[in-house]
């Protein structure tokens, strides 16, 4: 698994897990804000510089790959921060290896994804159909337009479109299928680490109700709804997100052994 590891040796570790079709490069704004932490950003299996493993790709399998990477690097415990797919991988990691997850921040993630309404169902079906048959450039453009719909986000939209278009179709479809199968609703109460759920108020990909249910199901979890933000909160509202992230990390670190 491809990774970058930056920051002062001996500092608390923060693991950054990106969204579907992207890479560890997503976290530029956060790496700049976490200079007092050891920051590990990975390309999840089947993404960018990390090969797709053999067999059926699943969210728990991605979590197992992240756990193995932590073992190889000698990282016993870490804060885990994940966006969308990465948030689901973080949740799966907290269930699989609770001793390794010091705390969890889930950004526009979910325990189970279901369309909020007919419009969302149509958008999801269109995304799947495009991924099955259209050039990946069209898939990238469609998804990026949903993530960054505002005129002032044109540069972010173009960059996201290019990143998504670079995915091999088979890898992208395998990851879509992995997300469609993901369901940990009955296990949320098992997650005991300090958890913050971040929700973009204007997210059209993951319904707010799914993020509210996630926060309600994890004991002690806190929900932050970020105004004027869509699905990729760490990009479209980086200052607001970084403030939430720093508050979360500081509160957990202040507890020492937590």
N, C-alpha and C positions, 0 to 999 in steps of 0.2 A: 504494500500500500504506500502510495506516494504521500509524503508529509513535509512540512517545514516546522522547525522548532526554533523559536527565537526567545530572547529575554534573558534576564540574569539567572545563572545557575543557582539552584537552591531556593528560588522563589516559588510561591504556590503556582500550580499548573492549571491553565485553562485550556480545555479542548474545544475546538470550534468545528462544528459539523454543518456542512452546507446543504442547500436545497436541491431538489430534483433537477438533473441536467446541468448542474454547475460544478464548482470546484472550491478548493480551499482558498482560492484567490478572492472569494466573496468578501472576506473579512478585513479589508484594508483599513477601514475606519476604526474597527475595533482593535486591531493590532497596534495602531497608533495611539490608542487611548489606554492600552494595557501594558505600558512599558515597564511597570513594576511587577509584572507577572511573567512566568514562563508560558509562552503561547504555542500550542500545538494545533496546527491547521492541517487537515487531511483531505485528500481526494477519496471519497467513499468508493467501494468496489464498483466497477463498471462506469466510473466517471473520470473524464479527462486523462490524467496520467496514471490512474490505477486500473489494472486489468479487471475484466469481468471474470469472476471465478466460475469454475465448472458447476453444473447442476442448476437447480432452481434458485434464483436470487430472491432473498426475502429480507425484510427489515431485521429480524433476529440474526440472520447470517451476517448482515453488515455490522450489527452490534458486536458480534463475536470477533469480526475482523478488527474492529477498533480495540477491543479488549486485548487481542493478541499483540497489537502494535504497542499498547501501553506496557505490556509485559516485556516486549523486546527492548523498550526504552528505559525499563526500570522505574516506571512511574506507578507508584502504589495507589495514590489517590489524586483525584483531579476534579475541579469544577468542569461541568459539561454544558456547553451552550450549543443549541441546534436550531436551525431554521427549517420549518416545514418537514421535508423528509428527514433532515438532520435532527429535528426535534423528536421525531418518532424513533430514530435510531438511539438518541439519548435516553428516551423512555425505556426502550428495550434493554439498553445497557444497564440502566438502574435496576431493572428487574433481574437481569442475568448476573450482574456482578455488583451488588449493592455496596460492598466494601470499597470498591474503587471509585464510586461516584460521591464526591464530597458534597456537591450541590448540583442543581439542575436548573437551566433556563431554557424554556421551550418557546420559540417564537413562531406563532401561527402554525402550531402543530395540533395534533388531535389523537384521541384514543381510538376513534373509528370515524371514517369520513363518509358522510352521506350528503347529497345535495340539499341545500336549504329550501329550494323552491323549484318550480318548473324552469325558470330562466337559468338557474345554476345547473340543472340537469342537462339542458340543451348545450350549455357551454362545455360541460364535461364530455358529453357525447361527441361534440365537434372536435375537441382536443384529441380524443381517442381515434376518431376517424382520420384526422389529419396525420396522426402518428403512424397509422397503419398504411396510408396510401400516398400522402403528399410528400414533396421534397422537404427535407428537414429544415430548410431555410424558411418555408412557410410555417412549419410547426413553431420554430423559434420566434418568428414575427407574431404569431397568434398569441403565444404564451406571454411574450414580453409586453404586448399591448394590454393584456389583462393585468399584468403586474405593475406597469407604469403608464397609466392612461392619460396623465396630465401633460399639457404642452411643455411645461418646464422640465419634464423628465425625459425629454427626447434623447439626450446623450445616454442616460441610464437604459432607456428602452433599446437603443441601438446596440449597446454593449451586451445586454442580456440576450438579445436576439442572436447575436453572433456566437455567444457561448453555447446557447441551446442548439443552434444549427450544427455545431461541430460534433454533436453526439451521434454515434452510430445508431441507426434506427432500432436494431435488435436490443441494444443496451437500454435505450430509452423506454422501449415497450416493456422490457423485463422489470424496470424500476417502477413503471406505472402499475404493473400487475402486482408487484410487491406491496405497494401502497394500498391497492384495492383490497388485498387480503388482510391487511394489518388491523387487528382488533384486540385491544387490551382493556376494554371497559371493565371486565370482571376482575382485573388485577390491579387497578389503580390504587387501592388501599394498601397494597404491598410496598408502594414507593414511600420511603420514610425520610429521604434526604430533604433538606430545605429546597423548595421548588418555587420558581417564579414563572408564571405564564404571561407572555406578552402577546397582545392582540392588536393588529392594525384595524382601526375602526372601519376603514373602507375596503377591507379585504373581500374580494369576490371569489376567491379560490376556496378558502376554508371558512365556513360560517362562524360568526361570533358565538353562536350557541354551542358549537363543538368545543371551543376554547373555554367557555364558561363551564361546560360539563367536565372538561379536563381538570380545571382548577378546583372545582367542587369535589371531584373524586379523589384527589391526592391530599392526604391529611396535612393541614397547615399551609397549603399552597396559596400564593398570592397572585391575583390577576391584575395586570396593568393594561388598560385599553389606551392606545396611542392615537390621538386625533390626527386627521389628515394623513393617514398612513394606509397603504394597501397591504399586499401580501409580503413584500420584502421590506419590512420595517427598518432593518439595519441599514438599508440604502436610502430609502426615501425620507426617513427621519433619524439620521445617525446621531445627532446630538441628544435627542430625547431618549433614544434607545440606549446610548452609552451611559446616560445618567442613571437609567434603571439598572443597567448591568453593574455599574460601579457600586450603586447602593446595595444591590444583592450581594455582590462579592464581599464588600466591606462588612456587611452584617454577619455573613457566615464566618469570615476570617476572624471577626471579633469574638466569636464563640470558641475559637481555638480548636479543640478536638472535634468539633461538629463536622 
